[in-house]
Amino acid sequence: MWLAAAPALAAGTGRFWHDRRPRPEHYVPWTWESAAGREHLWERCRTLTGTSRG
């Protein structure tokens, strides 16, 4: 609720927030994603949902 009501300067950072503070998105290296990994996941989602590329 706090983040929804926070000033735009804080809320608009794109960061991961927990307990009113920005936190790291990844604590261990094997949870990092790559651009290729994100693209692969997105394409898989498109395939599974029948969504055409566009």
ABEGO torsion letter per residue (X at the ends): XAAAABBAAAAAAGBBBBGGBBBBABABAAABBBAAAAAAAAAAAAAAAGBBBX
